[in-house]
Amino acid sequence: MSNKFDTAELNDIRKLLGEDVPEPKSQVKAEAAAAPQAQESRNTSGGRTFNLDDILAEVSGVVDEANAEHAAHATTPPQFAPKQQAARPAAQSGAPRTASGMQQQEIRVQRKSAQQAAQPAQAEQEGEPVRAQQRPAAQQQMPRQAARMRDEDEDDVELIEPSKAMVLNNRRSKNLGRRAIPVLILGLISLYLTMAESLALPMPSLISFASNPRLFMLVQVGFEIIAMLIGIDVVGSGFYNLVTGKADRASLVAIANMATILHCMSFIIGGWAGVLPYSSICILLLYAAIREEKNRCAGRARAYKALTLHENPMGVYYHHDSNDHARRTVKSRLGDRTEFQRELERPDATERFAKVYAPIMLAACIVLSVVVSLVRQDISYFFWNLSAMLTIVSPLPILCAFGRAYYHVSRRLLSEGAALAGGQAAFRVRKARRAVIQDTDLFPGGTVTITEVRAHSGYTPEKLLSYAVAVTDGYDMEIGKLLAEALREQYGRPARATNIKVYDMGGLSGEIGADTVLVGTAAYMARMGMPVQEPKKGRDVETGVYVVINGQPAGVIQLTYHSNAQTFSALQALIRLKVMPELATRDFNISPEMVQKMFETRRGRIGEVASDRVAAVTSSAYTMGDRVCAILSRDGIVPFAQVHQSADKLSGAMRSNLILGAVGGICGLLLMFYLAFTGHPEAVTPRNVLLYLILWYIPSFFVTFHTRKGL
């Protein structure tokens, strides 16, 4: 292209761009005439140097940006217009540009992407319906990402290294375990002093309630204060959450202990409500709260330990697919380990429930205590009523709803290198009805072998393997790696395939040089009009990979698939949980019928992802915006199934414990109110209250104990 350029046209372009036209013009014309020899144009009068390529690149770039800006203005709300207009002066600033073909191509790509992004919004403004499936995937994920960012802002926590977090949780767990022992001893001593007289057990008369009630009350207060000082972190956390408007299970225990102390002090000072206090029960409730925190920290320490086993572990995500309305759990490589840490630090279902249950029960206890005192016209029983009601609305199933069960499942999952991200994650995993299974889950390394390579029609086994490897390896198949290894063992030369196509009938096609190659199963070849004879199958599932070159059968590569006991147990466990294993495999030999026969499952229990969606479902973009529910330090179907079973047991135990505790607490509160209202304090002795709490804890104990079992 010639570098000659008319100065008048150049000045017109510069006027359009809003620049001053340099004078005089004669000097510019002289320099433009000398441009063919110097290959550049200079304007000495204006003090600036021009290059024709730079000018053309600048003009074309400005025009492209102006067109993109015009298209964006047509679809952008008014509040975003100033931000887009601010980019225009930067484009007109006269910064030099290189007119290389690559940069011009980038400008065209940006212009094309801007126009494509403007088309859906423009169609909506013109009244044309735009389907959600036609929108870009990034636009569909924007609401999820926005919700996720809001959750992160609401639950902002300080994250530390997983190894340090593991050490801190282990240290706190051991510390709480050591301190729980003296609290239990104090509670048992206090319980013995409270029930000794009614059970005719030996007891010093000096501190008996019948002979010296004030000293008895004082001793109970002393035991309770010492127990609260030992568990000061749990009690302090309960009071702090109460003051900040986030009352939880620890708040119930702290307020119950404080109400019992006030009841004892009111009797010591003023002689009010001379009935047995509930100090021993409150100390035991404090012991249960300390043990709950101890087990929770121990479970979190094991989860952090599983996180340290791999630098980039697999994440288990719960995804609700809007295309087929399926609720799936999908394994995907975890991009950042802090994602799991944030989920682990979020409040679980038990804490969310307690933040609703605790304030309601606290308010109900205060209101009902006031009502009883006013109706009975005896204010001296107020602190006793409050102590009794607060004690009975703190049932053991709620106080022990999560910690022990999470400790059990975390310990079992750690043996498989996996971990759950808390109770809320367990509920999400339990909602899934399908689990995406890939090739290596069913047949890990060593379970697929090549038994025979038969070539005919003048082809050699090396060429047969070479062509099969070229087609299958281009699609990133596991059997492609197996065939490539066999080709290397025979010192064969690999080929390169182009134009690879995948068919849902169980095969692939490609072009290698001038040859057209088909690779697939016998059923695929029959549908393509080239029937082949399948060999007889033995005890292990034996499948042939048939190769057809230029319409002529070239041979068959016989593969044998071996099952193992671990995969069999994992598949059966998923089916027992009513979770359908859904095959998202690239190996065309693996089908639901093959898996059902090989692993002895019932017909219809194995699902399959459509072949055109396998790549999308197994990609990391499929779970973009979803929260991680668990991690796997090593990939495989066994830890994947363990996560499902552990989540089912943990969420079931939490739900059962919370229901039992809520029903027991509400029924106990109503019963306590009735007995106090009718004037029967002798019916609600500490022994009866303790028996009531234990009665509701027995089913909770067996539910929690059931979480110890594995596959």
C-alpha positions in Angstrom: 0.0 0.0 0.0 1.3 3.4 -0.9 2.1 5.9 1.8 1.0 8.9 -0.2 -1.7 10.8 1.6 -3.7 13.9 0.7 -3.1 16.6 3.4 -6.5 18.0 2.9 -8.1 14.6 3.6 -5.9 14.3 6.7 -7.0 17.7 7.9 -10.6 16.8 7.4 -10.1 13.6 9.5 -8.5 15.6 12.2 -11.3 18.1 12.2 -13.8 15.2 12.7 -11.7 14.1 15.6 -11.9 17.5 17.2 -8.2 18.4 16.8 -6.7 21.8 15.6 -5.4 21.8 12.0 -1.7 22.8 11.9 -0.5 25.6 9.7 1.0 26.2 7.1 -0.2 23.5 4.7 2.6 24.0 2.2 5.1 22.4 4.6 2.9 19.4 5.2 2.5 18.9 1.4 6.3 19.0 1.0 6.8 16.4 3.6 4.0 14.2 2.2 5.7 14.3 -1.2 8.9 13.0 0.3 7.1 10.2 2.1 7.7 7.3 -0.5 11.5 7.6 0.2 11.4 8.3 3.9 8.4 5.9 4.6 6.9 8.4 7.1 5.2 11.8 7.1 6.2 14.6 9.5 4.6 17.9 10.4 7.3 20.2 11.6 5.2 23.3 11.9 2.9 21.8 14.5 5.8 20.1 16.4 4.2 16.6 15.9 5.3 13.5 13.9 2.8 11.5 11.9 3.0 8.0 10.5 0.5 6.8 8.0 0.0 3.4 9.5 -0.5 4.9 12.9 -3.0 7.3 11.5 -5.0 4.6 9.8 -4.9 2.4 13.0 -6.0 5.3 15.1 -8.8 6.2 12.8 -10.1 2.7 12.4 -9.8 2.1 16.2 -11.8 5.3 17.0 -14.4 4.4 14.4 -14.8 0.9 15.9 -15.0 2.2 19.4 -17.5 4.8 18.3 -19.7 2.1 16.7 -19.5 0.0 19.8 -20.2 3.0 22.0 -23.3 3.8 19.8 -24.6 0.2 20.2 -24.0 0.3 23.9 -25.8 3.7 24.3 -28.8 2.1 22.6 -29.1 -0.6 25.3 -27.6 1.1 28.5 -29.8 2.7 31.2 -29.2 6.4 31.7 -27.4 6.0 35.0 -24.5 4.1 33.3 -24.1 6.5 30.4 -21.5 8.9 32.0 -19.2 5.9 32.8 -19.2 4.8 29.1 -18.9 8.3 27.8 -15.8 8.9 29.9 -13.9 6.4 27.8 -14.2 8.4 24.6 -11.7 11.2 25.4 -9.1 8.5 26.2 -9.6 7.1 22.7 -9.2 10.6 21.2 -6.1 11.5 23.2 -3.9 10.9 20.2 -1.9 8.0 21.8 0.1 6.3 19.1 -1.1 2.9 18.0 0.6 0.2 16.0 -1.2 -0.9 12.9 -0.3 -4.5 13.0 -2.7 -7.1 11.8 -3.0 -8.7 15.2 -4.1 -5.5 16.9 -6.6 -4.7 14.2 -8.0 -8.2 14.6 -8.3 -7.6 18.3 -10.2 -4.4 17.6 -12.6 -6.2 15.3 -13.1 -9.0 17.9 -13.9 -6.4 20.6 -16.4 -4.6 18.2 -18.0 -7.9 17.4 -18.4 -8.9 21.1 -19.8 -5.6 21.9 -22.4 -5.9 19.2 -23.3 -9.5 20.3 -23.7 -8.3 23.9 -26.0 -5.5 22.7 -28.3 -7.7 20.6 -30.2 -9.5 23.4 -30.9 -6.2 25.3 -31.9 -4.5 22.1 -34.3 -7.3 21.3 -35.9 -7.0 24.8 -36.4 -3.3 24.3 -38.1 -3.9 21.0 -40.4 -6.4 22.5 -38.8 -9.5 21.2 -38.7 -12.4 23.8 -35.2 -13.6 24.7 -35.0 -17.1 26.1 -32.7 -17.8 29.0 -31.0 -20.6 27.1 -29.9 -18.1 24.4 -28.2 -15.7 26.9 -24.5 -16.1 27.6 -23.5 -18.4 30.4 -21.9 -15.5 32.3 -25.2 -13.6 32.3 -27.0 -16.6 33.7 -24.5 -16.9 36.5 -24.6 -13.2 37.6 -27.5 -13.6 40.0 -25.8 -16.5 41.7 -22.5 -14.6 42.0 -24.3 -11.6 43.4 -26.0 -13.7 46.0 -22.8 -15.3 46.9 -21.1 -12.0 47.3 -23.8 -10.8 49.6 -23.5 -13.9 51.8 -19.7 -13.4 52.0 -20.3 -9.8 53.1 -22.8 -10.9 55.7 -20.7 -13.7 57.1 -17.3 -12.0 56.9 -14.9 -14.1 58.9 -11.1 -14.0 59.3 -9.5 -16.8 57.5 -6.1 -18.3 58.5 -4.0 -21.1 57.1 -5.7 -24.5 57.3 -2.8 -26.0 59.2 -2.9 -23.2 61.8 -6.7 -23.5 62.0 -6.4 -27.3 62.6 -3.9 -26.7 65.4 -6.1 -24.1 67.1 -9.2 -26.2 66.9 -7.3 -29.3 68.2 -6.0 -27.2 71.1 -9.4 -25.8 72.0 -11.0 -29.2 71.8 -8.5 -30.7 74.2 -8.8 -27.7 76.5 -12.6 -28.0 76.6 -12.4 -31.7 77.2 -10.1 -31.2 80.2 -12.3 -28.5 81.7 -15.5 -30.5 81.1 -14.4 -33.2 83.6 -14.4 -31.0 86.8 -17.7 -29.4 85.6 -19.2 -33.0 85.5 -17.8 -33.8 88.9 -19.3 -30.6 90.4 -22.6 -31.4 88.7 -22.7 -34.9 90.1 -21.8 -33.7 93.6 -24.5 -31.1 93.5 -27.0 -33.7 92.2 -26.2 -36.0 95.0 -26.7 -33.3 97.6 -30.0 -32.4 96.0 -31.4 -35.9 95.8 -29.8 -37.6 98.9 -32.7 -36.8 101.3 -35.5 -37.9 98.9 -33.7 -41.2 98.1 -32.6 -41.8 101.8 -28.9 -41.6 101.0 -26.3 -40.7 103.6 -25.7 -36.9 103.8 -24.2 -34.6 106.4 -27.0 -32.8 108.3 -25.0 -29.6 108.3 -25.6 -28.9 104.6 -28.9 -30.7 104.2 -31.8 -28.7 102.9 -34.1 -29.9 105.6 -31.9 -28.8 108.6 -29.9 -25.9 107.1 -31.6 -24.6 103.9 -29.6 -21.4 103.6 -26.2 -23.1 103.9 -27.5 -25.7 101.4 -28.4 -22.9 99.0 -25.0 -21.2 99.6 -23.2 -24.5 98.8 -25.2 -24.9 95.6 -24.4 -21.3 94.5 -20.7 -22.0 95.2 -20.7 -25.1 93.0 -22.5 -23.3 90.3 -20.3 -20.3 90.3 -17.1 -22.5 90.2 -18.6 -24.4 87.2 -19.4 -21.2 85.4 -15.9 -19.9 86.0 -14.4 -23.2 84.5 -16.6 -22.8 81.5 -16.3 -19.0 81.3 -15.7 -19.0 77.6 -19.0 -20.8 76.9 -20.9 -18.8 79.4 -19.4 -15.5 78.3 -20.2 -16.3 74.7 -23.8 -16.9 75.7 -24.1 -13.6 77.5 -22.4 -11.7 74.7 -24.7 -13.2 72.0 -27.7 -12.3 74.2 -26.6 -8.7 74.6 -25.9 -8.4 70.9 -29.3 -9.8 69.9 -28.0 -13.1 68.7 -29.1 -15.4 71.5 -28.2 -19.1 70.9 -27.9 -22.4 72.8 -25.1 -21.1 75.1 -27.4 -18.1 76.0 -30.1 -20.5 77.2 -27.5 -22.3 79.5 -26.0 -19.0 80.8 -29.4 -17.4 81.6 -30.6 -20.6 83.2 -27.6 -20.7 85.5 -27.9 -17.0 86.3 -31.7 -17.5 87.1 -30.9 -20.4 89.5 -28.3 -18.3 91.3 -30.8 -15.4 91.7 -33.3 -17.9 93.0 -30.8 -19.2 95.6 -29.7 -15.7 96.6 -33.3 -14.5 96.9 -33.9 -17.3 99.4 -30.7 -16.7 101.3 -31.3 -12.9 101.6 -35.1 -12.6 101.7 -36.3 -16.2 102.4 -38.3 -16.3 99.0 -39.4 -19.6 97.5 -38.0 -22.1 99.9 -37.9 -25.0 97.4 -35.1 -27.0 96.1 -33.0 -25.2 93.4 -32.1 -26.5 90.0 -28.4 -25.8 90.4 -27.3 -29.4 89.8 -29.3 -29.6 86.5 -27.9 -26.3 85.3 -24.4 -27.5 86.0 -25.1 -30.6 83.9 -26.5 -28.5 81.2 -23.3 -26.4 81.2 -21.3 -29.7 80.9 -23.4 -30.7 77.9 -22.8 -27.3 76.3 -19.0 -27.6 76.9 -19.0 -31.1 75.4 -20.9 -29.9 72.4 -18.4 -27.1 71.7 -15.5 -29.6 72.3 -16.9 -32.1 69.7 -17.6 -29.3 67.2 -14.0 -28.1 67.4 -12.7 -31.7 67.1 -14.8 -32.2 64.0 -13.6 -28.9 62.5 -10.0 -29.8 63.2 -10.4 -33.0 61.2 -12.0 -31.1 58.4 -9.1 -28.7 58.3 -6.7 -31.6 58.3 -8.4 -33.1 55.3 -8.0 -29.7 53.6 -4.3 -29.8 54.2 -3.9 -33.2 52.5 -4.0 -31.7 49.0 -3.0 -28.3 47.6 -5.9 -28.3 45.1 -8.6 -30.8 46.3 -11.8 -31.8 44.6 -14.9 -30.0 45.6 -18.4 -31.5 45.9 -21.0 -29.1 44.8 -24.8 -29.2 44.9 -26.2 -27.8 41.6 -29.9 -27.4 40.6 -29.9 -27.6 36.9 -32.4 -25.3 35.2 -32.3 -27.2 31.9 -33.6 -30.6 33.1 -34.6 -29.5 36.7 -32.3 -32.1 38.2 -30.7 -31.7 41.6 -27.1 -33.0 41.2 -24.0 -33.3 43.2 -21.0 -32.7 41.0 -17.3 -33.1 41.6 -15.1 -30.3 40.3 -11.6 -29.1 41.1 -11.6 -26.5 43.9 -10.3 -23.2 42.6 -9.4 -21.8 46.0 -9.3 -23.5 49.4 -10.7 -20.4 51.1 -14.0 -21.3 49.5 -14.3 -24.3 51.7 -13.0 -22.4 54.7 -15.8 -19.8 54.4 -18.4 -22.5 54.2 -16.9 -24.2 57.2 -17.0 -20.9 59.2 -20.6 -20.1 58.3 -23.4 -20.7 60.9 -24.8 -24.2 60.5 -28.5 -25.3 60.7 -28.3 -25.8 64.4 -27.1 -22.3 65.1 -29.7 -20.8 62.8 -32.4 -22.7 64.6 -31.1 -21.7 68.0 -31.1 -18.0 67.0 -34.9 -18.4 66.5 -35.7 -20.8 69.3 -33.6 -19.1 72.1 -35.1 -15.6 72.0 -38.7 -16.9 71.8 -38.1 -19.2 74.8 -36.4 -16.6 76.8 -39.2 -14.1 76.2 -41.8 -16.7 76.9 -40.2 -17.8 80.2 -40.0 -14.2 81.5 -43.6 -13.4 80.4 -45.1 -16.6 81.9 -43.1 -16.1 85.2 -44.6 -12.6 85.5 -48.1 -13.9 84.8 -47.8 -16.7 87.4 -46.5 -14.2 90.0 -49.3 -11.7 89.3 -52.0 -14.3 89.2 -50.8 -16.1 92.4 -50.1 -12.7 94.0 -46.8 -13.9 95.3 -43.8 -12.2 93.9 -41.5 -14.4 95.9 -41.9 -17.3 93.5 -40.8 -15.2 90.5 -37.2 -16.3 90.4 -38.1 -19.9 91.1 -40.6 -19.9 88.3 -38.0 -18.3 86.0 -35.3 -20.8 87.0 -37.6 -23.8 86.5 -38.9 -22.7 83.1 -35.4 -21.8 81.8 -34.1 -25.1 82.9 -36.7 -27.1 81.2 -36.6 -25.2 77.9 -32.9 -26.1 77.5 -33.3 -29.7 76.5 -30.3 -31.9 75.9 -31.3 -32.8 72.3 -30.9 -29.2 71.3 -27.7 -28.7 73.3 -26.2 -31.8 71.7 -27.7 -31.6 68.3 -24.6 -31.2 66.1 -21.3 -31.6 67.8 -21.1 -35.3 68.5 -22.7 -36.3 65.1 -20.3 -34.0 63.2 -17.3 -35.4 65.2 -18.3 -39.0 64.1 -18.8 -38.2 60.4 -15.6 -36.0 60.3 -13.5 -38.8 61.8 -14.9 -41.4 59.3 -14.5 -39.0 56.3 -10.9 -38.2 57.2 -10.0 -41.9 56.7 -11.1 -41.4 53.0 -9.4 -38.0 52.8 -12.7 -36.1 52.7 -14.6 -33.5 54.8 -18.0 -31.9 55.0 -18.4 -28.1 55.3 -20.7 -28.2 58.3 -24.4 -28.9 58.8 -25.8 -26.5 56.2 -23.7 -28.2 53.6 -25.0 -31.6 54.7 -28.6 -30.5 54.1 -27.7 -29.3 50.6 -26.0 -32.7 49.7 -29.0 -34.6 51.1 -31.4 -32.7 48.8 -29.5 -34.0 45.7 -31.2 -36.9 43.9 -28.5 -37.5 41.4 -24.7 -38.0 41.6 -22.6 -37.4 38.5 -20.2 -40.3 38.0 -17.3 -40.2 35.5 -15.1 -42.8 33.9 -12.4 -43.0 36.5 -15.0 -43.4 39.3 -16.3 -46.6 37.8 -13.0 -47.9 36.4 -9.9 -46.4 38.0 -6.4 -47.1 36.7 -5.6 -50.8 36.2 -9.2 -52.0 35.9 -9.3 -51.7 32.1 -6.9 -53.9 30.1 -6.3 -54.7 26.4 -6.7 -58.4 25.8 -6.3 -58.6 22.0 -5.6 -56.4 18.9 -6.8 -58.0 15.7 -6.1 -56.3 12.4 -7.3 -57.4 9.0 -7.8 -56.0 5.4 -4.0 -55.5 5.1 -3.6 -53.2 8.2 -1.1 -53.9 10.9 -1.8 -53.8 14.6 0.5 -50.8 15.0 -1.5 -48.8 12.4 -4.8 -49.9 14.0 -3.6 -48.6 17.4 -2.2 -45.4 15.9 -5.5 -44.5 14.2 -7.6 -45.4 17.3 -5.3 -43.4 19.6 -5.5 -40.3 17.3 -9.3 -40.3 17.3 -9.9 -41.1 21.0 -7.0 -39.1 22.4 -8.3 -36.0 20.6 -11.5 -36.3 22.6 -9.6 -36.7 25.9 -10.9 -40.2 26.7 -9.5 -42.5 29.3 -9.3 -45.4 26.9 -7.3 -43.1 24.6 -4.6 -43.0 27.3 -4.8 -46.8 27.6 -4.4 -47.3 23.8 -1.6 -44.7 23.7 0.3 -46.7 26.3 -0.2 -49.9 24.3 1.1 -48.0 21.2 4.2 -46.9 23.0 4.9 -50.4 24.2 4.9 -51.5 20.5 7.1 -48.6 19.5 4.4 -47.4 17.2 4.3 -43.9 15.6 1.3 -41.8 16.7 -0.9 -40.1 14.2 -2.8 -36.9 14.3 -6.6 -36.6 13.7 -8.6 -33.6 12.7 -12.3 -32.8 12.4 -13.2 -35.2 15.3 -16.9 -35.7 15.8 -18.7 -37.4 18.6 -22.0 -39.4 18.1 -24.5 -40.3 20.8 -24.7 -43.8 19.3 -21.3 -44.8 20.9 -18.6 -43.8 18.6 -16.4 -41.1 17.0 -15.2 -40.1 13.6 -12.2 -38.2 12.4 -9.8 -37.6 9.5 -6.2 -38.7 9.5 -4.6 -37.3 6.3 -6.7 -38.5 3.4 -8.3 -41.3 5.5 -11.7 -41.2 7.1 -11.7 -43.2 10.4 -14.6 -44.5 12.5 -14.0 -45.7 16.0 -16.7 -47.1 18.2 -18.8 -50.0 19.4 -20.4 -52.7 17.3 -23.8 -51.1 17.7 -22.4 -47.8 16.4 -20.9 -49.5 13.4 -24.2 -51.3 12.7 -26.0 -48.0 12.7 -23.4 -46.5 10.4 -24.1 -49.3 7.9 -21.1 -51.4 8.7 -22.2 -54.3 10.9 -19.5 -56.3 12.6 -19.6 -59.5 14.6 -19.3 -59.2 18.4 -17.0 -61.7 20.2 -18.3 -63.9 22.9 -18.2 -62.3 26.3 -16.6 -64.0 29.3 -17.0 -63.6 33.0 -15.6 -60.1 33.0 -17.3 -57.6 30.7 -15.5 -57.7 27.4 -16.0 -54.9 24.9 -14.5 -54.3 21.5 -13.3 -51.1 20.0 -13.9 -51.4 16.3 -11.9 -49.3 13.7 -13.2 -48.7 10.2 -10.9 -46.9 7.7 -12.4 -45.5 4.5 -15.5 -47.6 4.8 -13.6 -50.9 5.3 -13.3 -52.7 8.6 -9.7 -52.5 9.7 -9.8 -54.5 13.0 -10.9 -54.6 16.6 -9.2 -53.8 19.9 -10.6 -56.0 22.6 -10.9 -54.3 26.0 -11.8 -56.0 29.3 -13.4 -54.1 32.2 -12.9 -55.4 35.7 -15.1 -54.5 38.6 -13.9 -54.1 42.2 -15.5 -54.4 45.6 -15.1 -50.7 46.6 -16.9 -49.5 43.5 -19.6 -52.1 44.0 -20.2 -51.0 47.7 -20.2 -47.3 46.7 -22.8 -47.7 44.0 -25.0 -49.8 46.3 -24.7 -47.1 49.0 -25.8 -44.4 46.7 -28.8 -46.4 45.5 -29.8 -47.1 49.1 -29.8 -43.4 49.8 -32.1 -43.0 46.8 -29.5 -41.1 44.9 -29.2 -42.1 41.3 -25.7 -42.5 39.9 -25.7 -40.6 36.7 -23.1 -41.5 34.2 -21.2 -38.6 32.5 -18.6 -40.7 30.8 -16.6 -40.1 27.6 -15.9 -43.8 27.1 -18.5 -44.9 24.6 -18.3 -48.5 25.9 -19.6 -47.5 29.3 -23.4 -47.4 29.3 -26.1 -47.8 32.0 -26.9 -51.3 30.8 -23.3 -52.3 31.1 -23.0 -50.9 34.6 -26.2 -52.5 35.8 -25.1 -55.9 34.6 -21.5 -55.6 35.8 -22.3 -54.2 39.3 -25.6 -56.2 39.8 -28.0 -53.3 40.2 -31.6 -53.2 39.3 -32.8 -52.0 36.0 -33.4 -48.2 35.9 -31.2 -47.5 38.9 -28.4 -46.0 36.8 -28.9 -42.8 34.9 -27.0 -41.2 32.1 -26.2 -37.6 31.1 -27.0 -36.8 27.5 -23.8 -37.1 25.3 -24.1 -33.5 24.1 -24.1 -32.2 27.8 -21.3 -34.4 29.2 -18.6 -31.7 28.5 -20.8 -29.0 30.1 -21.7 -31.0 33.2 -18.1 -32.1 33.9 -16.6 -28.6 33.4 -15.8 -26.2 36.2 -18.2 -23.6 34.7 -21.1 -25.8 35.5 -20.8 -25.2 39.3 -19.9 -21.5 39.0 -21.8 -19.6 41.7 -22.6 -22.8 43.7 -21.3 -23.3 47.2 -18.9 -26.1 47.9 -20.4 -28.7 50.2 -17.4 -31.0 50.8 -13.9 -31.7 49.6 -12.1 -34.8 48.4 -8.3 -34.9 48.7 -8.3 -37.9 46.4 -10.8 -38.5 43.6 -12.9 -41.6 43.4 -16.4 -42.9 43.9 -15.8 -44.3 47.3 -15.1 -41.0 49.1 -17.8 -39.4 47.0 -20.3 -42.0 48.3 -19.0 -41.5 51.8 -19.8 -37.8 51.6 -23.3 -38.6 50.5 -23.9 -41.1 53.3 -22.2 -38.9 56.0 -24.3 -35.9 54.9 -27.5 -38.0 55.0 -26.7 -39.2 58.6 -25.5 -35.8 59.8 -28.5 -33.9 58.5 -30.9 -36.6 59.7 -29.4 -36.5 63.2 -29.5 -32.8 63.3 -33.1 -32.6 62.1 -34.2 -35.3 64.6 -32.4 -33.7 67.5 -33.8 -30.3 66.8 -37.4 -31.6 66.5 -37.1 -33.7 69.6 -35.6 -30.8 71.6 -38.1 -28.2 70.3 -41.1 -30.4 71.1 -39.6 -31.4 74.5 -38.8 -27.7 75.4 -42.3 -26.4 74.4 -44.1 -29.2 76.2 -42.0 -28.8 79.3 -42.6 -25.1 79.3 -46.4 -25.5 79.1 -46.3 -28.2 81.8 -44.2 -26.1 84.1 -46.5 -23.1 83.6 -49.5 -25.2 84.4 -48.1 -26.7 87.6 -46.7 -23.3 88.8 -50.0 -21.6 87.9 -52.0 -24.2 89.9 -49.7 -24.0 92.8 -48.0 -27.5 92.8 -44.2 -26.8 93.1 -43.7 -30.2 94.7 -44.5 -31.8 91.4 -41.5 -30.2 89.6 -38.7 -31.2 91.9 -35.1 -31.3 90.4 -35.4 -35.1 90.2 -38.6 -34.9 88.1 -37.1 -32.2 85.8 -33.9 -34.3 85.3 -35.9 -37.4 84.5 -38.0 -35.4 82.0 -34.8 -34.1 80.3 -33.2 -37.6 80.2 -36.4 -39.0 78.7 -36.2 -36.7 75.7 -32.4 -37.3 75.4 -32.6 -41.1 75.0 -33.9 -41.2 71.4 -31.4 -38.4 70.6 -28.6 -40.4 72.0 -29.4 -43.4 69.7 -29.8 -41.1 66.6 -26.4 -39.6 67.2 -24.8 -42.9 67.9 -26.1 -44.1 64.5 -23.8 -41.6 62.8 -20.8 -43.8 63.7 -21.6 -46.3 61.0 -20.0 -46.2 57.6 -20.6 -47.9 54.2 
